Amino acid sequence: MINKQTRRVKRIRRHKRVRKNIFGTSARPRFCVTKGIRNIHVQIINDEKGKTLAACSTLSAELKDKIAKGGNVESAGLVGELIAQKAKIAGIKKVVFDRSGYLYHGRVKALAEGARKAGLEF
């Protein structure tokens, strides 16, 4: 069995390697995903100014009545749809996807597909 610390260290290494090339601009901000055991968080960030333009998670007030548990695929899809709606309000149509070293599978994939379904372009 793989040690949790080793798994975390590997994810951070992947994240640092990918972040060398991914940079959010005002034209295409960075769509950053962070996940935990119980929740998933998303931010749309302009790295040039160091500002968060939109943020959402399974703990958001808009989703409290729609989801029972925050650590599953269905709730990740709802978070993706909500962040896409917030991005439209902020005038954002295209983003650069930053999966933070997580595999593109399960909750991360559901979140990305939910955002694409709601009209956000990666």
C-alpha positions in Angstrom: 0.0 0.0 0.0 1.3 3.5 -0.9 1.9 5.8 2.0 -0.5 8.8 2.0 2.4 11.2 2.4 4.2 9.8 -0.6 1.0 10.1 -2.7 0.7 13.8 -1.5 4.3 14.5 -2.3 3.9 13.1 -5.8 0.8 15.2 -6.5 2.6 18.3 -5.4 5.5 17.5 -7.7 3.1 17.1 -10.6 1.4 20.3 -9.7 4.7 22.3 -9.6 5.8 20.8 -12.9 2.5 21.7 -14.6 2.3 25.2 -13.0 5.6 26.2 -14.8 3.6 26.3 -18.0 0.1 27.3 -16.9 -0.5 31.0 -16.3 -3.8 32.8 -16.0 -4.1 36.1 -17.9 -7.0 38.6 -18.1 -8.0 37.1 -21.5 -7.8 33.5 -20.2 -7.7 33.2 -16.4 -6.7 30.0 -14.6 -9.4 27.6 -13.5 -7.9 26.0 -10.4 -9.3 22.9 -8.8 -8.6 21.8 -5.2 -10.1 18.8 -3.7 -10.3 17.2 -0.3 -12.0 14.1 1.1 -15.3 15.8 1.8 -15.3 18.9 -0.5 -14.1 20.3 -3.8 -13.2 23.9 -4.4 -12.7 25.9 -7.6 -11.3 29.4 -8.3 -10.9 31.4 -11.4 -7.7 33.4 -11.0 -6.0 36.2 -12.9 -2.3 35.5 -12.2 -1.2 38.8 -13.7 -3.0 40.8 -11.0 -3.0 38.1 -8.4 -6.8 38.3 -8.1 -9.5 35.7 -7.7 -12.3 36.6 -10.1 -14.8 33.9 -9.1 -14.8 31.0 -6.6 -17.2 28.2 -5.7 -17.2 25.0 -3.6 -19.5 22.3 -2.3 -19.7 24.5 0.8 -21.3 27.4 -1.1 -24.6 28.7 0.0 -26.1 28.3 -3.5 -25.5 24.5 -3.3 -26.3 23.7 0.3 -29.9 22.7 -0.5 -29.0 20.8 -3.7 -26.4 18.4 -2.3 -26.4 16.1 0.6 -22.7 15.1 0.5 -19.9 17.2 -0.9 -17.3 14.6 -1.7 -19.0 12.8 -4.6 -19.1 13.1 -8.4 -22.6 14.5 -8.6 -21.8 17.4 -6.3 -18.6 18.1 -8.3 -20.7 18.4 -11.5 -23.0 20.9 -9.8 -20.0 22.9 -8.6 -18.7 23.0 -12.2 -22.1 24.3 -13.5 -22.2 27.0 -10.7 -18.7 28.2 -11.4 -19.5 28.5 -15.1 -22.5 30.6 -14.3 -20.4 32.9 -12.0 -17.8 33.2 -14.8 -20.4 34.3 -17.3 -21.6 37.0 -14.8 -17.9 38.1 -14.5 -17.6 38.2 -18.3 -15.3 35.1 -18.6 -15.8 32.7 -21.5 -12.4 31.0 -21.9 -10.1 29.6 -19.1 -6.9 27.6 -18.7 -7.6 24.4 -16.8 -5.3 23.7 -13.8 -6.1 20.4 -12.2 -3.5 20.9 -9.5 -1.7 17.6 -10.0 -4.9 15.5 -9.6 -5.7 12.9 -12.1 -8.3 13.8 -14.7 -10.8 11.2 -13.4 -13.8 11.1 -11.1 -14.6 14.3 -9.3 -12.1 16.5 -11.3 -13.5 15.2 -14.6 -17.1 15.7 -13.5 -16.3 19.2 -12.4 -14.7 20.0 -15.8 -17.6 18.5 -17.7 -20.2 20.4 -15.7 -18.4 23.6 -16.4 -18.2 22.8 -20.1 -21.8 21.9 -20.2 -22.7 25.3 -18.7 -20.8 27.1 -21.5 -17.2 27.6 -20.2 -14.4 26.9 -22.7 -11.1 25.2 -21.8 
